[in-house]
């Protein structure tokens, strides 16, 4: 089942780190649930490949409906990147697009306004280093070898 997190409005903020090849780790804060660690096999696409990104959703809504819809999502989120890019499709205006599959094969995705996500570079990345390392170390043992990835139709 695809879960768009209420068209993105239930995603408050977070970061995702692809500075280690083949792995995206981070933390996303959701309505009702709060912070959720993320450990995904795969890589970002396009200009954010191999980068650290941060986001803050100015359209965030922490409403009761979120608890009914996403309250039982896996925590932490462990799985596979499907598509993560700031320019996901040639026929659409560039925008942050984050999509993955959990180990239970639940399909999650959210999209943000272009101004709501950015690459973190230089000294600004230092505060995220310890958190990324902690997530890698604590969740690496929960990931199994995967079969060939299913590619998204979007490039």
Secondary structure, 3 states (H helix, E strand, C coil): CEECCCCCCCEEEEEEEEEECCEEEEEEEECCCEEEEEEEECCCCHHHCCCEEEEECCCCCCCHHHHHHHCCCCCCEEEEEEEEECCCCCCCCCCCEEEEEECCCCEEEEECCHHHEEEECHHHHHHHHHHHHHHHHHHHHHCCCCCCCCCCCCC
